[in-house]
Amino acid sequence: MDRRTLLAVGPVLMNTAPALLKGATEKQGYSWAEIDKMLARGDVRGKLTRADLPTPALILDLDAFESNVDKMTKHARANNRALRPHGKTHKTPEIAKALIRAGAVGACAAKVSEAEVFAKNGVSGLLVTTAVIGKYKIERAVTLATAHRETIFSVDNAQNVRDLNDAAGAAKIKMNVMIDLLVGGRTGIKSGDPALGLAQLIASQPNLRLAGIQAYAGGASHTVGFEARKQASLAAMLPAVETRRMIEKAGIECKLLSGGSTGTYNIDSGIDGITELQPGSFMFMDVDYNRIGGQDGPVYRDFKNSLSVLTTVVSKPSDETAIVDGGLKAFSTDKPFPPQAKSIEGIGFSWGGDEHGRLNLAKASAAVNLGDRLEFIIPHCDPSVNLYDRMYCVRGDQVEAVWKVAARGMSQ
Ligand SMILES: Cc1ncc(COP(=O)(O)O)c(C=O)c1O
C-alpha cells in the first residue's frame, strides 16, 4: 500500500477504532528525515497523521483537551473564582498560554526552573508553589521577579522569608510571597497562629509583599468516593479559610487563597474564602484520576482522557502475547496499576522492561498483529509528560500541531 492509499484508508480505520492503527510497514509513511524536517519547520498541519508518528509518542487529543479546558474555565467563572492551573502537569508553554486565553489568570509552576521556562515563553501570572531554598535558587528567583514583577513565590519558613527579603533588597525590587499552608501533609506552615506569625514577619519586611495563602490538599484530591473527598477537602481547606480571616483581622492584607485540584475543584469552589483554583490533571486525566469516582458513579468522568501514549506492536511471540515499544521509559511507573489500552477491551499490560510492554491478548476484544499501533491511557500524567520532548496534538487522525514540552526536566 503506498502512502496515498494509506491516507485514504487511514480515516476509515480511525473512525472505527481511533486508537488502533493496523499494520504499518516500513514502506508506508514519511522517512525520519522528512518528519524531522517538518517538525523543525513546525509544518505538520494537514501533512502528518497518527500513522506517521515514530513511537512511543505522547498524543494529545485536542477535542478532548479543549472540552476539559472549556469545562474548567466555565466552572471557575460561574463560581466567581480565579483559575491558575498548575503547569507541573503539562510543562508546555503552548498549553499555559491556551489556558490564559481561555480565562486563566496565570499558571502555577512547581519550581523556579519551570517558572523560568514559562516566563521566557510569554506566560504571565506565575505562582511558584514550592519554597525557594538556598542561595543559588534565591538568586534565580530574584532574577525572575526582576523581569516579571507579578510572579509570586511560596514561603513557609521565617529564615527563608528573611533571606528572600535580603536578596530582593539587594536587587532593589519588591517580591510577592504567598504563605504555603500545611493542609495536605507535605509542605507548609501550620494553620492558625504559626501562619499568622509568618504573615506578621512578612508584613514587617520592606522588600516583600504578602499576596495571600497557598493551600494544596493533595491527600483530599485523590480520596476515593465523592462524599469522602468532600469531607477530606472541607477538613483541609476550612482551616486555611480561617487563617486568612485571622491575618486580615490582624490588619494585614491577604488577598488570595489559592488551592484545589482536579479531584476537588467542584468542592473547593463552593467554600467561601477560597479565591482561586489551581488544578492541573483535569486537562489530560489519567488512570489514577479515573479511579477516584465521581458524583454519578465509580468512574470519575468530569473530564475526558485527552492524553495517551501511542505504541507499536514490535513482536508477537505467541497468539496470546504481543510486545509493544513502550515500557518503563515511556510511562511513569509510580502507580500500582498499568497503562490502559484505549480502544480494545480486555488487553492486559505488564512491564516488559525499559523499552517494552507485554500485552496479554487472551481476552482482547479484537485481533492485534505485528505493526499495529495501540494507544494507552497513562497511569499518572505529570511524571509521564516529563518523559517526552514533544506532544503531538491530534484532531481525529490528523496531527494539527506539535507542542514542545519545554519545561521537561526542569525540576530545580
Ligand atoms: C501545589 C499543587 N497545586 C495543584 C496541584 C494540581 O493537582 P491536580 O493535578 O491533582 O489537579 C498540584 C499537583 O500535584 C500541586 O502540587
The ligand as an SDF file (V2000), in Angstrom:
LIG
                    3D

 16 16  0  0  0  0  0  0  0  0999 V2000
    0.7320   22.6700   44.7840 C   0  0  0  0  0  0  0  0  0  0  0  0
   -0.1470   21.9470   43.8290 C   0  0  0  0  0  0  0  0  0  0  0  0
   -1.2770   22.5470   43.3850 N   0  0  0  0  0  0  0  0  0  0  0  0
   -2.0910   21.9470   42.4990 C   0  0  0  0  0  0  0  0  0  0  0  0
   -1.8130   20.6900   42.0070 C   0  0  0  0  0  0  0  0  0  0  0  0
   -2.7290   20.1060   40.9620 C   0  0  0  0  0  0  0  0  0  0  0  0
   -3.3260   18.9480   41.3520 O   0  0  0  0  0  0  0  0  0  0  0  0
   -4.0990   18.0050   40.3110 P   0  0  0  0  0  0  0  0  0  0  0  0
   -3.1480   17.6160   39.2580 O   0  0  0  0  0  0  0  0  0  0  0  0
   -4.4990   16.8830   41.1660 O   0  0  0  0  0  0  0  0  0  0  0  0
   -5.2280   18.8010   39.7830 O   0  0  0  0  0  0  0  0  0  0  0  0
   -0.6650   20.0110   42.4460 C   0  0  0  0  0  0  0  0  0  0  0  0
   -0.3700   18.6440   41.9780 C   0  0  0  0  0  0  0  0  0  0  0  0
    0.4360   17.9130   42.4910 O   0  0  0  0  0  0  0  0  0  0  0  0
    0.2000   20.6530   43.3760 C   0  0  0  0  0  0  0  0  0  0  0  0
    1.3290   20.0720   43.8120 O   0  0  0  0  0  0  0  0  0  0  0  0
  1  2  1  0
  2  3  1  0
  2 15  2  0
  3  4  2  0
  4  5  1  0
  5  6  1  0
  5 12  2  0
  6  7  1  0
  7  8  1  0
  8  9  2  0
  8 10  1  0
  8 11  1  0
 12 13  1  0
 12 15  1  0
 13 14  2  0
 15 16  1  0
M  END
$$$$
